[in-house]
Amino acid sequence: MTADVVILGGGLAGVACARVLGAEGLRVTLVDRNDYTQFQPLLYQVATSQLCAEDIARPLATVFAELPTVGVVLADVESTRLSDRTLVCRDGTTLPGEHLVIAAGARPNFFGVAGADEYSFPLYSVTDAERLRLHLRELLDNPGEEGALDIVVVGAGPTGVETAGALAELIQALRASGHLPDTGSMHLVDHGPTLLAPFSDKAHAYAQKKLTGHGVELHLGRRVTAVRRGGVDLDDGTSLVARTVIWAGGELAAPIAGDAGPATGRGGRINVNTDLTVEGFPGVYAIGDVANVTDAASASVLPQLGSVAQQSGAWAAHNILRTRAGEQPKPFGYKDKGIMAMIGRNAAVAEVGKHRHEVEGPLAFAAWLGVHALLLSGVHAKVDAFLTWAWDYVDRDHAAMVEAYSAPRRIVWAHSESDRPHLDLDRKS
């Protein structure tokens, strides 16, 4: 049976689209290789033992439990036939729809750096975060091993800065409590001249002060030329020793974008029309991190943010509803909530709203909290649990031993064990 809408991808964009359509009673088939949706802005907190993987990955079946017309198919999609709006699965199954939405997400961009894929830990999925957490825990259990506490983070965007800040803060607390020796080093490398490039100069300075205050050594204006077992090489001829290399150096669209047929642009993403449709393929939309999405008001291509993904997903759904009602689809209008990054407890930078009102410290954390709660509410019904955790994160003393040496405590979203995702750590994201 042909569905009203087939959606490829169960991330923020795909889920937002499916929720709007399901609420209107359309027959939706959402296809993903995983049985869960994940909340990417908090991956670094899983990696640094502040949250359980289950806290940011919720089963799709649970997400759509109250939307009976939304069905979830677990499958690896081999290819897309955009001409007839059909997904072709690896087992040969075909899934046709009257409308097709591509929301396949992103993957790490290693920029051709030798050894990066093999020897670094990317941070683009919940399984990536869990692998990194287990690796770090093993090293913290054996801190006397040579280089065990030497860490390099590649990339000075929000993911890299947030990860470096959280790890440096944790290690500093463990040293202060006598549980780690005063050895090892933390490095942050980026080819650009500043931290958090999209932010203001004031935010750059604030982030630099906080990171260096926690002992992070910055290597800005330096490019990684190779990642190898035991460290990285830089373009100035120097090398950094590290048992752990974390890659936060950028992202590419999922491979399906390049195989689908339409024109791709920066980051291998599908170039879409202002109404989120794919040129030359009626009834086909591309949203979220797999697409170069343009804001109708500014005519600028929007960054890969959770808010862009979620809003584009909902907008595509409303355009599908308009089309089915015989109306014209509308150009995507993005509501800018700002940009923000957390560097540690009580340390954050935020530029909020269209006019980029800038705040730092606890006020910036409050802004960070509000935006993430709004994004999370599209996936989880019980935002209050997240809010409780977040304020606890700011106010409580460092429970460094608990965070580093045991499984982090879990937010209980439901009382059933069925509300647990199935994470396959042996499969690459």
Number of C-alpha atoms within 10 A of each C-alpha: 6 14 19 18 28 29 29 25 24 26 27 30 31 32 26 24 30 30 22 19 24 22 14 13 14 18 20 26 24 24 26 23 14 20 21 24 23 25 20 19 18 19 27 28 20 23 27 25 28 25 21 22 27 21 21 23 26 23 21 25 19 18 18 19 12 12 21 13 19 23 19 18 16 14 16 15 22 14 17 23 17 23 12 16 21 20 25 17 17 12 10 10 12 15 24 22 23 17 22 31 30 30 32 27 28 25 19 19 18 18 13 10 13 16 15 23 16 10 20 24 20 26 26 22 20 29 25 20 26 23 19 24 23 16 15 23 20 14 18 19 14 13 17 14 11 12 18 21 24 20 26 27 27 28 25 27 20 21 27 28 25 24 25 29 26 24 23 25 23 23 24 17 19 20 15 13 13 10 15 19 14 13 13 17 19 25 22 24 25 22 17 16 13 21 26 25 14 15 20 16 13 13 24 17 13 18 25 20 12 17 25 15 13 21 16 23 16 20 18 16 13 16 18 22 18 17 23 18 15 16 20 26 17 17 13 11 7 10 15 16 20 24 22 25 26 21 25 26 22 20 18 19 26 20 16 21 26 16 13 15 14 17 15 19 14 12 17 20 27 28 24 22 17 18 22 27 24 23 15 11 16 15 20 27 28 31 34 32 30 30 33 26 29 24 19 16 10 10 10 11 14 18 15 17 14 21 23 23 29 21 22 30 29 22 25 30 24 17 21 27 18 14 14 14 9 9 11 13 19 16 18 20 16 18 12 15 17 19 22 25 26 24 28 24 21 17 20 25 29 25 23 19 13 11 10 15 10 19 19 22 17 15 16 22 26 19 23 21 18 14 18 19 17 12 21 20 13 15 25 20 12 14 17 13 13 20 15 11 14 16 14 12 15 16 10 9 10 16 12 20 13 13 17 22 14 10 16 16 13 13 16 14 18 13 7 8 7 12 19 19 22 15 16 11 13 8 8 8 17
